[in-house]
Each structure stands twice: as C-alpha cells, then as structure tokens.
C-alpha cells in the first residue's frame, strides 16, 4: 500500500510539474507583450548573472502584489520554467481552486502562526529542489506585505545546508494593492540579488 501511495504521489507531482511548465510557458510571451503594449510597462530582469542553472530556491521578499507569482516567472529566462511556489493551505478554499493552484505550480504547505513550516512540508519543498524544481518562497505564502525573519530559517536554512542555491528576488515598481495606483507606463523590475552564503544575509538582502 505504501509503495502504491509513493508511486501515485510521484505521478501526481510529475503531472503538476508538467502542467505548471505548460501553463507558465503559454503565458510567458503573452504576458510580456501585454505589459509592453497594453500597460506600456517594461519588465526588466536585473541581476541576471546571479541566476544559475542548478537547483534554485527563489526567495521573493517582500510579497508586494499577488502578481508576483506571474511577474517573476515571466521575467526569468524561459528555460528555467516552471517556477514552483509555496501556497498556504488556507487559500485552498475549495477543490476547484485547489486544483487550479496546483496546475499553475503551487505547492501546498501549512504555516505556523509565527511563520514557520511543518517539518514534513520542509522535506517536501527540499525534495522538489533536489529534483531540479525552482521554488518561489514568499514570506507568508498568501498575504501581501510580508517580511522574512528568523522564523523562515527552517526551509531556507535547510536549502543552504544541503547546498542549494538560494537567490533573493524582489519586485520594484509594482504599486501596493491598497494604494489603487495605476501602473500603466511604469517600469517593472525583477531584481535578483547575489546568492546567499548564509541565512543571516537574507535579512539585509532587501534593505
């Protein structure tokens, strides 16, 4: 029974990896064209040299907009897709929404009130990275305006300990939702910082 569950889990995750690769590739160029010609925005990737070809755990902080999960994959080199991303279980409010999130690459995790992960979720995330998947980690997995702190050491610190490349990624030029400002004609930047050598560097990566 356990072997059957393991096999089914691998098949399921393989399917979601393929679906996220397909969907993210389908919207890659249309999104860039929409930003350029409709919204009159230029989407730039700053720090491209810091992006490696190995297993990467992308760290986006702070979570400025729910568009982050669209803009970041559309800014990185297309050959690095799909970019899987963590999503708090509380936003899986129904079976159809849960399926939709997974099809786009969401990895369901449970967050503690202090921001930490369940141990099994940490292993799940690091397992995805070990399989060559790129992971997008937002501080709160669903809310806007979070900040990284010591409570996020579990998964990010674990990735560093296992030798994965952890790259801080942030967005510049995206209006905060509560401001209701138009972003027409504004330059948008996905800024990639140098890979972290130790977890403590993350605290200063977005100052």
N, C-alpha and C positions, 0 to 999 in steps of 0.2 A: 504493500500500500504506500509506504514512504517513497519507494522508487518511482511509483506512478505519479505521486504528487510532485516529486522533484522534476520528472520529465515534463509534466503539464506546466509547471512553473517556468521552465526554460522555454517551452514552446510559446507560452503566453507572452513572456518578456521579449522573445525574439520577434513576435508579431508586433508588439508595441514599438520596438526599436525600428522595425521596417515602416510602420505607419507614420511614426514621427519623422523619419528620414524622408518619406514620400511627401507628406504634407508640408514640412518645412522647406523642402526644395521647390514645391509647387508655388509657394507664396514668396519665395526669395526675391526673384526679379520683379514680379508684380508689385510687391511692397515698396521696393526701391524706386520703381517708376512712379508709383502713386505719390510717394513723398516728394519726388523731384518735380513732377509736372502738375500735380493737383494741389498738394500742400506747399509747393515751392520751397521744400526743405532739402538741404544737402546732408546726407548721412555719411559721416566720416568715421573711419576706424583709426584711432590714434594709438600708437604703440604696437603696431602690427608685428614688429620684430620680436616682441615678447611672447608671441603665440608659438607654441611648439607643436610638433607632430605626434608627440606621445600622449598617453592618457592625461587629460587635463581636468581639474576641478575648477570651473569658472566660479568666481565669487563676485556677485553684483551687490554693491552696497553704496549708498542706501537704496532701498526699493522706492524709487521716486514715482513710478507710474505702473499701472497694470500692463502698459505697453512694453515694459522691459522684456517680457518673455517673447515678444515679437521682434523688437528692435535689435536686441543682442544677436539672435541667430541670423538676422538679415544683414548684420554688419560684419560678422566674422567671415573668413574665407569659406566659400560654399562647400569645399571639400571636407570641412570639419563637421558638417552636419551628419546626424542630428545632434542637437544640444538638449540633453535630458534636463529636467528641472524639478526641484522639490516642491511639493504642494501639501499644505497641511490638510489632514483628514477632514477638518471641519468645513472645508469648502466643497467636499463631495456630498452635496445635499440631495442627491438622487442618483439612481442607476444610470440614467441617460447623461447627466452632467459628468458623472464619474468616468463613464466610457469616453466621452468627448475629451476630457482632460488627459486621459491615458493615451488616446490616439495621437495627441499632439506632443506626447513625450513626458507627461507629468509622472513623477514617482511619489506615490502616496506615503506620507510619513506622519508620525504623531509628535507634536511638540509639547514639551512641558511648559507650565506657566512661566518658568524662568528662561525659556528659550532653548533648552537642551533637547536632544533626541533620545528616543528609546534605543537601548543597545542593539536590538535586532535591526532597527532602521539604519543605524550607523553601519552595520555589517552589510546591509543591503546596498547602501549607497557606495561603499568602498568596493563591493563586488561588481557593481556597474562600472566603476572606474577601472578595475582590474581587467574587465572585459573590453576596455578601449572606448567606453562611452564617455562623452563630455558631459559634465554635470553643472547645472546652474544652481547656485545656492543663494537664496535671498534670506536675510536675517529672520524674517518672520513667516516666510513661505506663503503668505496670502495677503497680509496687510501692507499698507503703504507708509513709508517714512521710518522704517526700522534702522537700527544700527547694530553693527557687530560688537560683541563684548565677550568676556571670558566664558559666558555660557555656551558659546558656539565652538568651544575648543574640541568637543567630542569628535565631530566628523571632520572638521578642517585639520585639527591637530593629528587625527588618525591618518588622514591622507598624507600629510607631511612625513609622519613616521614611517609610512610604507613606501616613501619615495615618489609619490605622485607630484606632478607639477600643479601648484596652486597659484592661480593668477587673479589678483584683484581686478574687477571690471566694474566701471561705473558709467552712468549716462550723464551727459551735460547738455543743457538746452531744452530739456523736457519740462514743460510747466507742471507745477503741482496740481493735482485734481481740484483741491479746494479753492485755488485761485481762479479757475474757469478762464484762464487766459488762452488766447488763440496762439497756436504755434505755427501758423502759416508764415512762410518765408524765413523762419528761424533756423539757423544751423543746428544740427543734432550731432553729437559726438558720442561714440562709444570709446571710452578711454581705458586702455589696457596698461596696467602698471607692471613693473618687473616681477617675476615670480618670487614668492615668499621663500625665505630661508628658514624662518621660524615663525611660530604663531604670533608672537608679540608684534611682529612687523605689520600685521593686519590692522592693528589699532591706529597706526599712523598712515595707512595707505591712502586714505581719503580725506586727509586734513587739507 
